[in-house]
């Protein structure tokens, strides 16, 4: 019971602290927090809004898992942004060049995306183990090379010939419908009403669920997961146990990049190509989601939905004029700040309680030890 209370205390305290600080922020900007929260919750209660939230949470969750794999190895993969955008572009181009049965077409696109993401992330791993380059520096540089270098160049090179090169028509050739992951409205409508307003629940949600389950099983039910966690906690002890820390660095970054490659599949299913202005910032937002969810597959589900809820709420706040849409970004920062404070405080209290319980147990065992020595 005590362990459960300590586990629940952090999220509850973070939620309470978020409400207090967010309310103060809303008041400071001249908004009524009760009206703002009411508009946000009322909007989120609609089925169509919930579809938008799930569609937004799906790439955020995949991005969080990609970042969490690195965190488990004590690596900070800042390059998820560049990895998923580069993989998105290559997969879209490859998918547009072939015509296959639906299952094989989709599998080909996803496989290419994962391989490209893994290979691009692997560059940072090789630089770290061979030249000692910190992965934060290398992945930041690789982000710039991917976005401002490869993607900018290849987008123009792969521009469809019949399209004039403009900012609105820029992008790869459209993929045939057989290569697009279908929506799963039918599965949801079994337990809900018909989904209106043309909203479609992305089928990539099922992929994200599979990735989350695979992430959990890999870390907790496989030797590779044990080696990864052991190397992250203590590489010297792991080396003594026969685990190569260098191999684990490269493997974990490549695995992180492979998951990152799947992030763009949501937008690819909607746009049927690499669009002229793909969604930016998902890689960096995923880092925040992973930190808030404490790298736990279940915790990251709730944090991804929370961030998606705040993103979707920005529009309704602007429409109702209850608050400016920028307040959502402030609230996302407050959520992280509150989580860091709450988790830090509860961790200290837990360590203090464990130390006191250990001391009491030792004191209780002293008379029996002395009695045994006398006998």
BAMI-641186 format. One line per 10 residues: number of its first residue (from 1); their letters; for each residue x, y, z of N, C-alpha, C. Coordinates in steps of 0.02 Angstrom, whole numbers, plus 50000, padded with zeros to 5 digits. Example, Ala and Ser with C-alpha at 12.3 -4.5 7.8 and 13.67 -1.06 7.14 Angstrom:
2
1 = AS = 50660 49716 50390 50615 49775 50390 50660 49835 50390; 50642 49888 50354 50684 49947 50357 50645 50002 50394;
! end
This chain:
375
1 = XXXXXXXXXX = 50041 49940 50000 50000 50000 50000 50043 50063 50000; 50097 50062 50040 50141 50120 50043 50173 50132 49975; 50194 50078 49942 50225 50084 49876 50176 50114 49826; 50113 50091 49829 50061 50117 49784 50049 50191 49797; 50047 50210 49861 50035 50280 49878 50091 50326 49852; 50153 50303 49858 50209 50342 49833 50206 50348 49757; 50186 50293 49723 50181 50293 49650 50126 50341 49627; 50070 50344 49665 50014 50386 49646 50024 50459 49667; 50065 50469 49717 50074 50537 49744 50104 50585 49692; 50152 50560 49654 50185 50603 49605 50137 50630 49553;
11 = XXXXXXXXXX = 50100 50587 49516 50052 50613 49466 49997 50657 49496; 49972 50638 49555 49918 50678 49586 49944 50747 49605; 50003 50749 49635 50033 50813 49654 50048 50855 49592; 50073 50823 49539 50088 50859 49477 50025 50888 49447; 49970 50850 49448 49907 50874 49420 49881 50934 49460; 49883 50928 49527 49859 50983 49569 49902 51046 49559; 49967 51037 49556 50012 51094 49547 50002 51125 49478; 49989 51084 49427 49975 51110 49360 49913 51153 49359; 49860 51130 49393 49798 51169 49395 49809 51237 49429; 49846 51236 49484 49857 51299 49521 49898 51348 49479;
21 = XXXXXXXXXX = 49954 51325 49452 49998 51370 49414 49964 51392 49349; 49929 51347 49315 49895 51365 49253 49840 51416 49266; 49805 51408 49322 49753 51457 49339 49783 51525 49352; 49838 51526 49386 49872 51591 49398 49895 51622 49332; 49920 51580 49287 49942 51605 49222 49884 51634 49182; 49827 51599 49183 49768 51624 49148 49744 51690 49177; 49743 51694 49243 49723 51757 49274 49772 51814 49257; 49836 51797 49255 49886 51848 49239 49877 51876 49169; 49852 51834 49123 49840 51856 49054 49769 51882 49044; 49734 51892 49098 49667 51923 49093 49612 51875 49074;
31 = XXXXXXXXXX = 49621 51810 49084 49570 51760 49066 49542 51728 49128; 49480 51707 49122 49447 51671 49178 49464 51597 49172; 49501 51569 49219 49521 51498 49213 49462 51450 49212; 49408 51467 49248 49350 51422 49249 49316 51419 49180; 49312 51477 49147 49283 51477 49080 49328 51440 49031; 49393 51451 49037 49440 51418 48991 49438 51342 49000; 49440 51319 49063 49437 51247 49075 49371 51218 49052; 49316 51256 49063 49250 51232 49041 49246 51224 48965; 49274 51273 48929 49274 51268 48856 49316 51209 48832; 49373 51200 48864 49417 51145 48844 49385 51077 48856;
41 = XXXXXXXXXX = 49355 51068 48914 49323 51004 48931 49261 50992 48889; 49222 51046 48878 49162 51039 48837 49179 51020 48766; 49231 51049 48739 49253 51032 48671 49278 50960 48668; 49315 50939 48720 49344 50871 48721 49291 50818 48731; 49232 50836 48755 49180 50786 48766 49147 50763 48702; 49159 50797 48646 49130 50779 48582 49170 50722 48551; 49136 50675 48519 49169 50617 48490 49218 50639 48435; 49198 50687 48394 49241 50710 48340 49305 50741 48367; 49300 50777 48423 49360 50805 48454 49404 50750 48481; 49374 50699 48509 49413 50643 48535 49452 50608 48479;
51 = XXXXXXXXXX = 49422 50606 48419 49458 50578 48361 49520 50621 48346; 49511 50687 48348 49568 50732 48336 49622 50722 48389; 49601 50712 48451 49649 50703 48506 49689 50638 48495; 49654 50584 48478 49689 50520 48466 49735 50524 48406; 49713 50558 48353 49755 50566 48294 49818 50606 48310; 49811 50655 48354 49870 50694 48374 49913 50656 48423; 49882 50617 48467 49920 50580 48517 49961 50524 48487; 49938 50496 48431 49972 50439 48401 50044 50454 48382; 50059 50506 48342 50129 50520 48327 50168 50544 48388; 50134 50577 48435 50168 50598 48496 50191 50538 48537;
61 = XXXXXXXXXX = 50149 50486 48539 50167 50426 48577 50226 50390 48543; 50223 50384 48477 50279 50352 48441 50343 50391 48452; 50339 50456 48451 50398 50498 48463 50424 50489 48534; 50377 50482 48582 50397 50472 48651 50432 50405 48661; 50407 50352 48629 50439 50287 48635 50509 50290 48605; 50516 50324 48548 50582 50330 48517 50631 50364 48564; 50609 50418 48597 50653 50453 48644 50666 50411 48706; 50614 50375 48730 50621 50335 48791 50671 50278 48783; 50676 50249 48724 50725 50196 48713 50795 50222 48726; 50809 50283 48702 50873 50313 48715 50883 50329 48789;
71 = XXXXXXXXXX = 50830 50355 48821 50835 50371 48892 50851 50310 48934; 50822 50253 48916 50835 50191 48954 50908 50171 48950; 50941 50192 48897 51012 50178 48888 51055 50236 48913; 51021 50285 48946 51055 50345 48970 51083 50386 48912; 51046 50385 48856 51064 50424 48797 51009 50474 48783; 51029 50534 48761 50981 50587 48746 50977 50595 48671; 50929 50562 48640 50921 50564 48568 50880 50626 48549; 50914 50681 48535 50881 50742 48514 50862 50739 48441; 50886 50688 48405 50878 50685 48333 50815 50653 48308; 50766 50639 48351 50704 50607 48329 50671 50649 48275;
81 = XXXXXXXXXX = 50674 50715 48281 50643 50760 48232 50671 50748 48162; 50736 50751 48155 50767 50741 48090 50759 50670 48065; 50761 50621 48110 50755 50551 48090 50687 50536 48061; 50635 50561 48092 50568 50545 48067 50552 50583 48002; 50575 50645 47997 50562 50683 47935 50600 50653 47876; 50662 50634 47887 50702 50604 47833 50672 50537 47812; 50654 50496 47862 50623 50431 47847 50555 50441 47813; 50517 50490 47833 50453 50506 47803 50462 50521 47728; 50511 50562 47712 50523 50581 47642 50543 50521 47600; 50591 50482 47623 50615 50424 47584 50560 50373 47576;
91 = XXXXXXXXXX = 50522 50359 47630 50469 50309 47626 50414 50332 47577; 50398 50397 47578 50347 50423 47533 50369 50418 47460; 50433 50431 47447 50458 50426 47379 50458 50353 47355; 50482 50308 47397 50484 50237 47378 50413 50211 47368; 50367 50231 47412 50298 50208 47406 50264 50233 47343; 50285 50290 47318 50254 50318 47257 50280 50285 47193; 50334 50248 47198 50365 50219 47139 50342 50148 47124; 50304 50118 47170 50284 50049 47162 50208 50043 47167; 50182 49988 47140 50111 49971 47146 50108 49898 47167; 50085 49887 47228 50083 49820 47257 50015 49808 47289;
101 = XXXXXXXXXX = 49999 49745 47305 49939 49732 47347 49944 49771 47412; 49887 49789 47440 49886 49836 47496 49931 49816 47554; 49927 49754 47576 49967 49732 47634 50041 49741 47620; 50063 49718 47562 50135 49721 47546 50157 49793 47533; 50113 49833 47505 50130 49903 47491 50140 49941 47557; 50095 49931 47604 50100 49965 47669 50162 49940 47707; 50173 49874 47706 50231 49846 47741 50296 49873 47711; 50298 49880 47645 50358 49906 47613 50372 49978 47636; 50322 50019 47637 50331 50089 47658 50353 50093 47730; 50321 50054 47774 50339 50056 47845 50410 50028 47856;
111 = XXXXXXXXXX = 50428 49976 47819 50495 49947 47826 50548 49996 47804; 50536 50030 47748 50584 50080 47724 50591 50136 47775; 50535 50159 47802 50537 50213 47852 50578 50193 47913; 50569 50132 47937 50605 50109 47996 50679 50100 47981; 50695 50073 47922 50765 50063 47905 50802 50130 47897; 50769 50178 47865 50801 50244 47856 50810 50278 47923; 50759 50276 47966 50765 50306 48032 50820 50273 48073; 50824 50206 48070 50875 50170 48107 50945 50187 48082; 50953 50190 48015 51018 50204 47986 51041 50275 48003; 50994 50322 48001 51013 50392 48014 51030 50401 48088;
121 = XXXXXXXXXX = 50993 50369 48133 51009 50373 48204 51073 50336 48219; 51086 50282 48181 51147 50243 48192 51211 50283 48181; 51206 50336 48139 51265 50378 48128 51289 50409 48193; 51241 50433 48233 51258 50463 48298 51288 50411 48344; 51262 50349 48341 51290 50296 48383 51361 50278 48364; 51375 50274 48300 51443 50258 48277 51491 50314 48296; 51469 50377 48289 51512 50434 48308 51528 50433 48382; 51480 50411 48422 51490 50410 48494 51540 50356 48515; 51533 50296 48487 51576 50241 48509 51645 50241 48476; 51651 50274 48419 51716 50274 48385 51755 50338 48396;
131 = XXXXXXXXXX = 51720 50394 48402 51754 50459 48410 51737 50495 48474; 51693 50466 48514 51675 50497 48577 51633 50559 48570; 51598 50567 48513 51556 50626 48502 51492 50618 48543; 51476 50668 48583 51416 50665 48624 51354 50662 48579; 51307 50617 48596 51249 50606 48553 51204 50668 48549; 51205 50711 48600 51165 50772 48597 51190 50817 48541; 51256 50826 48538 51285 50868 48486 51274 50838 48417; 51289 50774 48410 51285 50742 48344 51213 50740 48318; 51165 50726 48362 51096 50721 48338 51067 50790 48321; 51088 50842 48357 51067 50910 48339 51094 50928 48271;
141 = XXXXXXXXXX = 51157 50913 48258 51186 50928 48193 51153 50886 48138; 51138 50824 48152 51105 50781 48103 51034 50805 48088; 51001 50835 48137 50936 50865 48125 50941 50920 48071; 50991 50963 48080 51000 51018 48032 51018 50991 47963; 51061 50941 47961 51081 50912 47897 51021 50881 47862; 50978 50847 47900 50920 50814 47870 50870 50865 47844; 50852 50914 47886 50798 50961 47868 50821 51012 47816; 50878 51043 47829 50902 51096 47785 50946 51071 47728; 50965 51008 47731 51008 50980 47680 50973 50929 47637; 50969 50867 47660 50941 50813 47620 50868 50826 47599;
151 = XXXXXXXXXX = 50826 50845 47647 50755 50853 47632 50744 50911 47583; 50776 50968 47595 50769 51025 47550 50792 51008 47480; 50846 50970 47474 50873 50952 47408 50830 50899 47374; 50813 50846 47411 50776 50791 47381 50704 50810 47364; 50674 50854 47404 50606 50877 47388 50604 50908 47319; 50652 50951 47305 50654 50983 47240 50670 50933 47185; 50716 50887 47199 50736 50838 47149 50679 50790 47132; 50639 50773 47182 50585 50725 47172 50518 50758 47157; 50518 50822 47143 50457 50857 47126 50426 50826 47063; 50361 50809 47064 50329 50780 47004 50339 50827 46944;
161 = XXXXXXXXXX = 50353 50797 46887 50369 50837 46828 50310 50880 46805; 50249 50856 46814 50192 50894 46791 50174 50952 46837; 50205 50953 46895 50190 51006 46944 50242 51062 46938; 50217 51122 46942 50262 51180 46944 50292 51186 47013; 50357 51202 47017 50392 51205 47081 50371 51267 47119; 50325 51259 47166 50303 51314 47210 50299 51288 47281; 50289 51334 47327 50286 51315 47398 50225 51273 47414; 50172 51278 47372 50111 51241 47386 50109 51173 47352; 50144 51166 47296 50144 51102 47260 50205 51060 47275; 50251 51087 47314 50312 51051 47330 50295 50986 47368;
171 = XXXXXXXXXX = 50328 50933 47349 50315 50869 47382 50328 50812 47335; 50324 50751 47361 50335 50692 47320 50273 50675 47279; 50281 50628 47233 50225 50605 47193 50176 50568 47239; 50110 50579 47230 50061 50546 47272 50066 50470 47270; 50053 50438 47326 50054 50365 47332 49985 50338 47315; 49983 50281 47283 49919 50249 47269 49885 50229 47334; 49819 50223 47331 49780 50210 47391 49801 50145 47426; 49827 50097 47387 49847 50033 47416 49905 50041 47465; 49941 50097 47462 49997 50107 47508 49980 50147 47569; 49917 50166 47576 49896 50208 47633 49863 50165 47687;
181 = XXXXXXXXXX = 49883 50175 47748 49853 50139 47804 49781 50163 47812; 49731 50119 47807 49661 50141 47811 49642 50164 47881; 49589 50205 47883 49564 50228 47947 49525 50170 47981; 49512 50178 48045 49480 50124 48084 49416 50151 48117; 49380 50194 48081 49316 50219 48108 49268 50162 48125; 49268 50110 48083 49222 50055 48094 49231 50021 48161; 49294 50014 48182 49306 49982 48247 49279 50024 48304; 49287 50090 48299 49263 50134 48353 49188 50141 48352; 49158 50140 48293 49085 50149 48288 49046 50089 48314; 49081 50033 48326 49048 49975 48357 49024 49992 48427;
191 = XXXXXXXXXX = 49061 50035 48461 49044 50052 48531 49022 50124 48538; 49022 50163 48483 49001 50232 48486 48951 50245 48429; 48930 50307 48422 48888 50326 48366 48930 50336 48304; 48897 50349 48248 48933 50362 48187 48974 50426 48194; 49034 50425 48168 49079 50483 48173 49063 50532 48117; 49049 50593 48135 49030 50644 48086 49086 50692 48070; 49067 50745 48032 49112 50799 48013 49172 50776 47972; 49166 50717 47942 49220 50692 47900 49282 50671 47939; 49277 50662 48004 49334 50643 48045 49350 50569 48035; 49414 50552 48033 49436 50483 48024 49489 50467 48075;
201 = XXXXXXXXXX = 49480 50411 48111 49529 50389 48160 49584 50351 48125; 49645 50374 48131 49701 50345 48094 49714 50273 48114; 49728 50232 48064 49745 50163 48077 49814 50155 48108; 49854 50208 48106 49921 50206 48136 49915 50199 48212; 49855 50214 48239 49844 50204 48311 49858 50132 48330; 49838 50084 48288 49851 50013 48303 49926 49999 48301; 49961 50032 48255 50034 50024 48252 50066 50051 48316; 50041 50108 48340 50068 50137 48402 50056 50091 48461; 49997 50060 48464 49983 50013 48518 50031 49954 48515; 50042 49928 48455 50089 49872 48447 50160 49892 48467;
211 = XXXXXXXXXX = 50179 49953 48451 50246 49978 48470 50252 49983 48545; 50199 50008 48578 50201 50014 48651 50206 49947 48685; 50168 49898 48661 50171 49830 48689 50240 49800 48677; 50265 49809 48615 50332 49783 48599 50386 49815 48642; 50380 49880 48654 50428 49916 48696 50428 49887 48767; 50369 49875 48794 50364 49847 48862 50394 49777 48864; 50376 49734 48817 50402 49666 48817 50477 49664 48805; 50501 49708 48762 50573 49709 48747 50613 49727 48810; 50589 49776 48847 50627 49799 48905 50621 49753 48965; 50563 49722 48972 50550 49683 49034 50551 49608 49024;
221 = XXXXXXXXXX = 50549 49584 48962 50544 49512 48951 50596 49484 48903; 50649 49523 48891 50700 49499 48844 50770 49513 48872; 50817 49474 48849 50886 49483 48870 50913 49550 48844; 50894 49567 48782 50917 49630 48754 50894 49689 48798; 50832 49686 48820 50806 49740 48863 50844 49744 48929; 50859 49685 48958 50898 49685 49020 50967 49714 49009; 51000 49694 48954 51066 49721 48939 51064 49796 48928; 51011 49819 48894 51004 49890 48881 50997 49929 48946; 50953 49906 48990 50943 49941 49053 51005 49937 49097; 51038 49880 49097 51099 49872 49138 51154 49917 49112;
231 = XXXXXXXXXX = 51162 49922 49046 51213 49966 49018 51198 50038 49032; 51134 50056 49032 51116 50125 49047 51129 50144 49119; 51116 50097 49165 51125 50112 49236 51198 50110 49257; 51235 50060 49231 51306 50054 49250 51343 50018 49195; 51372 50054 49147 51407 50022 49091 51467 49981 49113; 51500 50000 49168 51558 49963 49192 51537 49894 49218; 51484 49893 49257 51458 49828 49282 51432 49786 49225; 51400 49818 49176 51374 49781 49118 51431 49750 49078; 51486 49787 49071 51544 49761 49035 51573 49701 49072; 51575 49705 49138 51600 49649 49178 51556 49588 49170;
241 = XXXXXXXXXX = 51491 49599 49155 51445 49544 49146 51443 49518 49075; 51487 49543 49032 51492 49518 48964 51452 49558 48913; 51424 49615 48932 51386 49657 48886 51431 49712 48859; 51430 49720 48793 51471 49772 48762 51432 49838 48762; 51454 49888 48802 51418 49952 48803 51417 49986 48735; 51471 49980 48697 51472 50012 48631 51420 49982 48584; 51415 49916 48586 51364 49884 48544 51294 49905 48565; 51283 49911 48630 51217 49931 48654 51201 50003 48637; 51251 50046 48636 51240 50116 48617 51215 50120 48545; 51250 50086 48500 51230 50087 48430 51162 50054 48420;
251 = XXXXXXXXXX = 51152 49997 48453 51089 49960 48445 51030 50000 48472; 51037 50032 48529 50982 50070 48558 50965 50131 48516; 51016 50165 48490 51002 50224 48448 50969 50203 48382; 50991 50147 48354 50960 50123 48293 50888 50101 48305; 50875 50069 48361 50807 50050 48378 50764 50112 48389; 50792 50162 48422 50757 50226 48432 50740 50258 48365; 50788 50257 48319 50776 50286 48253 50724 50247 48213; 50724 50181 48222 50674 50140 48186 50603 50159 48207; 50593 50168 48273 50527 50189 48297 50512 50260 48273; 50562 50303 48273 50552 50372 48249 50529 50373 48176;
261 = XXXXXXXXXX = 50553 50324 48136 50533 50322 48067 50458 50312 48056; 50423 50286 48107 50352 50274 48101 50309 50336 48116; 50340 50388 48143 50301 50447 48164 50266 50479 48105; 50299 50482 48048 50270 50515 47990 50214 50476 47956; 50201 50414 47977 50151 50373 47944 50081 50401 47952; 50068 50437 48006 50002 50467 48017 49989 50520 47963; 50037 50565 47953 50028 50617 47903 50030 50589 47833; 50070 50537 47822 50074 50506 47757 50007 50476 47737; 49972 50445 47785 49907 50416 47771 49855 50470 47754; 49864 50530 47782 49817 50585 47768 49833 50620 47702;
271 = XXXXXXXXXX = 49897 50631 47689 49917 50671 47631 49933 50629 47569; 49946 50566 47579 49964 50520 47524 50030 50540 47491; 50069 50582 47523 50135 50602 47497 50172 50640 47552; 50235 50655 47539 50271 50700 47584 50250 50771 47566; 50214 50805 47611 50184 50870 47593 50236 50926 47591; 50217 50983 47562 50264 51039 47559 50284 51066 47627; 50240 51059 47676 50255 51085 47743 50233 51034 47795; 50273 50981 47805 50253 50929 47853 50252 50957 47924; 50216 50922 47966 50210 50943 48036 50279 50942 48069; 50297 50997 48100 50362 51002 48133 50352 50999 48209;
281 = XXXXXXXXXX = 50405 50982 48243 50406 50985 48316 50384 50921 48351; 50363 50870 48314 50340 50809 48346 50398 50773 48382; 50458 50777 48353 50515 50745 48385 50532 50775 48452; 50530 50842 48455 50546 50876 48518 50489 50868 48568; 50427 50870 48544 50370 50860 48589 50371 50790 48619; 50395 50741 48580 50398 50673 48605 50446 50666 48664; 50499 50706 48665 50545 50705 48721 50509 50726 48785; 50468 50779 48779 50430 50802 48836 50379 50750 48859; 50347 50717 48811 50298 50665 48828 50332 50607 48863; 50391 50588 48840 50427 50533 48872 50448 50551 48943;
291 = XXXXXXXXXX = 50472 50612 48952 50492 50633 49019 50433 50636 49066; 50377 50662 49042 50317 50666 49084 50291 50596 49101; 50295 50550 49052 50273 50482 49065 50324 50438 49098; 50383 50467 49114 50436 50432 49149 50459 50370 49112; 50458 50373 49046 50481 50319 49002 50442 50254 49010; 50385 50259 49044 50342 50201 49054 50291 50197 48998; 50282 50138 48966 50235 50134 48909 50165 50157 48926; 50141 50140 48987 50075 50163 49007 50074 50237 49024; 50125 50260 49059 50129 50331 49077 50133 50375 49016; 50167 50353 48964 50173 50393 48903 50108 50396 48865;
301 = XXXXXXXXXX = 50064 50347 48874 49998 50350 48843 49959 50410 48870; 49958 50416 48937 49921 50471 48968 49953 50539 48952; 50019 50542 48952 50052 50606 48937 50042 50626 48864; 50042 50577 48818 50030 50592 48747 49959 50618 48737; 49911 50587 48770 49841 50609 48765 49834 50679 48796; 49868 50692 48851 49865 50757 48883 49893 50812 48837; 49951 50799 48807 49980 50848 48762 49936 50857 48700; 49907 50803 48675 49862 50808 48617 49800 50847 48635; 49773 50835 48695 49714 50873 48718 49729 50948 48721; 49787 50966 48746 49805 51036 48750 49815 51066 48680;
311 = XXXXXXXXXX = 49845 51028 48635 49854 51052 48566 49787 51065 48532; 49742 51017 48539 49676 51024 48507 49635 51080 48539; 49647 51092 48604 49609 51144 48639 49629 51215 48619; 49687 51222 48587 49710 51289 48568 49659 51324 48523; 49631 51286 48476 49583 51316 48429 49519 51338 48462; 49492 51297 48508 49428 51315 48540 49437 51374 48586; 49494 51381 48619 49506 51438 48662 49507 51503 48621; 49536 51498 48561 49538 51557 48518 49468 51573 48491; 49429 51522 48475 49362 51534 48448 49316 51565 48500; 49319 51539 48561 49275 51566 48614 49304 51628 48647;
321 = XXXXXXXXXX = 49366 51644 48630 49401 51702 48659 49408 51696 48735; 49406 51634 48760 49416 51624 48832 49489 51636 48851; 49534 51624 48803 49605 51636 48814 49640 51634 48746; 49701 51658 48744 49739 51655 48682 49765 51584 48672; 49775 51565 48608 49798 51497 48594 49869 51485 48620; 49907 51539 48630 49976 51532 48655 49977 51506 48727; 49921 51514 48763 49919 51490 48832 49929 51415 48835; 49911 51380 48781 49919 51307 48779 49992 51289 48784; 50035 51325 48748 50107 51311 48753 50133 51323 48823; 50107 51376 48855 50127 51390 48924 50104 51334 48970;
331 = XXXXXXXXXX = 50043 51309 48959 50017 51255 49001 50057 51191 48992; 50080 51177 48931 50121 51118 48920 50187 51124 48958; 50216 51184 48958 50276 51194 48998 50264 51187 49072; 50205 51212 49094 50188 51207 49165 50180 51134 49185; 50150 51094 49141 50141 51023 49156 50209 50990 49169; 50258 51004 49126 50324 50975 49135 50357 51000 49199; 50352 51065 49211 50381 51094 49272 50350 51064 49334; 50284 51058 49334 50249 51030 49392 50268 50957 49403; 50276 50920 49348 50294 50850 49354 50364 50842 49383; 50411 50883 49360 50479 50880 49386 50480 50895 49461;
341 = XXXXXXXXXX = 50444 50947 49481 50442 50965 49552 50408 50910 49593; 50350 50888 49570 50312 50838 49609 50349 50772 49614; 50376 50749 49557 50413 50685 49559 50475 50691 49602; 50509 50748 49599 50569 50758 49639 50554 50757 49714; 50500 50792 49734 50482 50795 49805 50460 50726 49830; 50417 50692 49791 50394 50625 49814 50452 50575 49816; 50499 50581 49771 50557 50536 49772 50599 50547 49834; 50608 50609 49853 50646 50624 49914 50611 50596 49976; 50545 50606 49978 50507 50581 50035 50510 50505 50038; 50505 50472 49980 50508 50400 49978 50576 50374 50001;
351 = XXXXXXXXXX = 50630 50406 49979 50697 50385 50000 50706 50394 50075; 50678 50450 50101 50684 50462 50173 50645 50410 50213; 50585 50392 50188 50545 50341 50222 50580 50273 50219; 50609 50256 50162 50644 50192 50157 50705 50190 50202; 50741 50246 50208 50799 50248 50253 50778 50240 50326; 50722 50272 50344 50698 50267 50413 50674 50196 50428; 50639 50166 50379 50615 50097 50390 50674 50049 50396; 50726 50060 50357 50785 50017 50362 50820 50025 50429; 50825 50088 50452 50856 50101 50517 50817 50068 50574; 50750 50072 50571 50709 50041 50622 50716 49965 50621;
361 = XXXXXXXXXX = 50720 49937 50561 50729 49864 50556 50795 49842 50585; 50847 49881 50574 50913 49865 50601 50912 49869 50677; 50878 49920 50704 50874 49927 50777 50836 49868 50808; 50782 49847 50774 50744 49791 50800 50783 49725 50798; 50829 49720 50751 50866 49658 50744 50926 49654 50791; 50946 49711 50821 51005 49711 50865 50997 49667 50927; 50939 49668 50963 50934 49624 51021 50940 49550 51004; 50911 49529 50947 50916 49458 50928 50988 49441 50910; 51024 49488 50881 51094 49475 50863 51136 49467 50927; 51123 49513 50976 51160 49510 51038 51144 49446 51076;
371 = XXXXX = 51080 49426 51074 51061 49364 51108 51095 49304 51077; 51100 49304 51011 51134 49250 50977 51207 49248 50993; 51238 49308 51000 51309 49310 51016 51322 49286 51087; 51276 49302 51133 51284 49280 51203 51279 49204 51208; 51231 49177 51171 51223 49103 51172 51284 49070 51143;
! end
